[in-house]
Amino acid sequence: MRLVLALVSVSQFMVILDASIVNIALATIQRDLGFTATGLAWVVDGYLITVAGFMLLAGRATDLFGHRRMLVGGLALFTVSSLTGGLAGAPQMLVAARVVQGVGAAMMAPATLAVVNTRFTEKHSRARAFGVWSAAGGVGGTMGALAGGVITTGLSWRWVFLINVPIGAVLIVLASITLSDKQIRRSESLDLSGAITATAGLAALIYGAIQTADHVWTSPRILGPLGAGLLLLAVFVVVEARFAAQPLMPLRLLRIRRVAVGVGMLALLGGISIAMWCFTPLFLQNVLGYDALRAGLGQTPAAMTFLIVARAAATLLPRTGPRPLVLTGCACLLTGFVWLAQADTASGYLFGVLGQTLLVAVGIGLTFPTLMATATVDALDSDTGIVSSLATTGNQVGGSIGLAALSTAAGAKVAREAGNSLSAVAAGYNLVFLLAAGLACAIAVASVLLPPNQRNLPPTR
């Protein structure tokens, strides 16, 4: 079982890492391949949009066709597209590789979580597996800038992609050996209308949120995709409720309290994670004057703290239930973010950032694996893929919308302050941290809707 845990953890690490590892290499990529500024954005956006858009479809396909098939297929797409991206000689080739890489990642993510849910059935081993899986994804999200900086500086931007090839090959072999698909519901077909509306709706929603980096919220470039995305998702709900004989996402799942509440809280936590792992390094760079590599190193203590706490939280969950861990985590998040919001140009890293981010990392480490386990614990084996993808999609959509909203709030705050002075920029980031503290309060309030304990993990299936 250790090999299975290593397989799913490294796979999840790769999925999350590749969302950000390329960022620091963008300037070099633009120079080498001749990207336009608009085209360059698609090196990042193409991956993010396809991951979010295809997640629900991949989750249901995992239930229908088997965890091993989907994980191996996703790893194969991810590995081949990474090789293509690393060898790309033209902008179009690299963007296409990133889009395919996103599809592969969307197949991998729900499959890894479904494996954790179904292969680790004893409550303590399952809790430990959740902790390791959560920590792997969390560290992948925090180490992107550091890993990208080291690889780009020491080797080449191409190795940001090529490094996935040998790792992916090993994981494919490992998945083929260690996993088996015991229950595959071949009698069911994939809900095509649901797949189209869900995929297009989620992709449009994320695309609209991404556009806020360059356009105001009232711009047609934002309102159009957001409106289309919401409309398509509304159509998706109607299709699932009224017309689909075998729904892509059975709406009965949302009547399970742990699923509905857990997914909602994971969406809020997505905004908190963005405030921590995205805006804190920006504070280090744009206020304290760090370069990207030093900013990445500055986050390393928090990343390691998250890893340790996430594993501990998952181990404690069967004994304490979800609510005490969530409330303790929210207390750490609230204290850490309010404290971090006091930082300014004169604070420095040691007294203005380090302790605060360690406290926030403890909060995220307590809440993320707890909510992910809570949202997926009541799923039947036949629904583990779709419930896993629903939880992951909720967290990702929350992060994307959170990034857009927090960036807008920070920009408005800077505009109201004294121009683009360092003190004004610091005030913008401080507002972001205060808003994140507010999200922590919202999660704490929502925790009253969680079942009082979760000592019966795993559920009767």
Secondary structure, 3 states (H helix, E strand, C coil): CHHHHHHHHHHHHHHHHCCCCCHHHHHHHHHHHCCCHHHHHHHHHHHHHHHHHHHHHHHHHHHHHCHHHHHHHHHHHHHHHHHHHHHCCCHHHHHHHHHHHHHHHHHHHHHHHHHHHHHCCCHHHHHHHHHHHHHHHHHHHHCHHHHHHHHHHHCCCCHHHHCHHHHHHHHHHHHHHHCCCCCCCCCCCCCHHHHHHHHHHHHHHHHHHHHHHCCCCCCHHHHHHHHHHHHHHHHHHHHHHHHCCCCCCCHHHHHCHHHHHHHHHHHHHHHHHHHHHHHHHHHHHHCCCCCHHHHHHHHHHHHHHHHHHHHHHHHHHHHHCHHHHHHHHHHHHHHHHHHHCCCCCCCHHHHHHHHHHHHHHHHHHHHHHHHHHHHHCCCCHHHHHHHHHHHHHHHHHHHHHHHHHHHHHHHHHHHHCCCCCHHHHHHHHHHHHHHHHHHHHHHHHHHHHCCCCCCCCCCCC
